[in-house]
């Protein structure tokens, strides 16, 4: 679980062009100013490509944190 | 140069993939408005390149659902044409129309009066006509990209409804790569020479062991892979790529293959240079560079042997060396999908491209003649005839290509694209001189170029193609340059030399042609003047 969250956090950091390590497992649209609605689309596009998980519209709208994105990954 | 990205869908994710281009995304769905509004960002001099990457299905509007005419598409074409004419100095990259696979009329579509297949063809006909008449439009065939990977991989409905993003990141990545390649091709930036190995590259098996009849090269089975590969190589050659062979083999074996094989698509005369011997390949590649008088940074090397590739890579890092495909059946597709667009991209194919191999082969014949005579007798014996054209509008592609590709005999190495050449042709303050050369061995086409600026009394560009260096044709061009300045009542010409890694052979051109040095700056750039009576 922790590993998956670390992978997602690194991906979010790279999309938002933030230094690796500055995005923590608790990061979300609520607490990261760079994570706006356009960034959310870019994060989801990158997430889908990197982990091979297809996101539906509902998931794109609601998976707005590292934890909720990581929860989409298979065990 | 900054780039403005216009669309009718959300293309913002493409911006990151387009690096190192400096790209700004227009407002959402502002493409038509930006093209038509003279106060828009698109019209601003800040942007030298405008990308019009639209989604055809969306632009079709109701016509996509079989209702009415494709009004927005026609409007886009109107605006594109007006914009291209109003901004000859901008490069406008426009995608072709590409209707998706979803058809409301399903099997009835092709024959229906509302056929999307027919609408697409009609719109593309008109678009191609506009692009032919406006050379600052770079027409980009997005359909070939979508066909290659398929809509299931490239399109996404969830992101479309979540945020008007039609494409997956896979598509954005592939699209950015192809756009970079197309822009390089448009600018004339491509390599010149394809160097090929023989065994397990041009045919299957080892000719030295199996003999000319034992190699795999045929219309069936594995042999068909190699024969189709040769067909694709031959097609590349017809776009102006020079072919050469670097192979460890007995020359007699290759002779016999050329003489006896009915399955060789490539013949001896298709190769500008052949190095078949037992020397190390880096040595043979340097020999090819010397024979063709071209730098190894214009070479691409294809060899199935990883060891040979690594040896060349280590010795000659400027040579491009693509990884060979893992399976032989991928060979023809690999050349056309990957190698050709990456290194031999072409946008316009000129008459010089078509005749390239024969021109380079004549270099060898002339070199033999030159070894037997002194220079004066050699030049007289060649029976050189040159014609100099002033502002030859029909040769605009070749003129831009010469500024992009000439490195050695080039006094200022200024690279110009078609829009800039168009501006020189249109300007009363500039003249373009283009020299066409022929001698008793045949025509070389356009090989000498000068661009002069009457307003500043300055020679902006002066270059000679490397294959005719040493024939004194520069004197003819310089003479004509002086004539034109005299006709304009000018009595002073400013000459300029800008040193590069490759143009040292002309460092003293102005010194030996009656110019006197005015100044040298810290970068080695020299200004000269010559007073003409």
Interface residues (C-beta under 8 A of the other chain):
Chain A: X37 X38 X41 X42 X44 X45 X46 X48 X49 X54 X55 X56 X57 X59 X60 X61
Chain B: X10 X12 X13 X16 X156 X158 X159 X161 X162 X163 X165 X168 X169 X170 X172
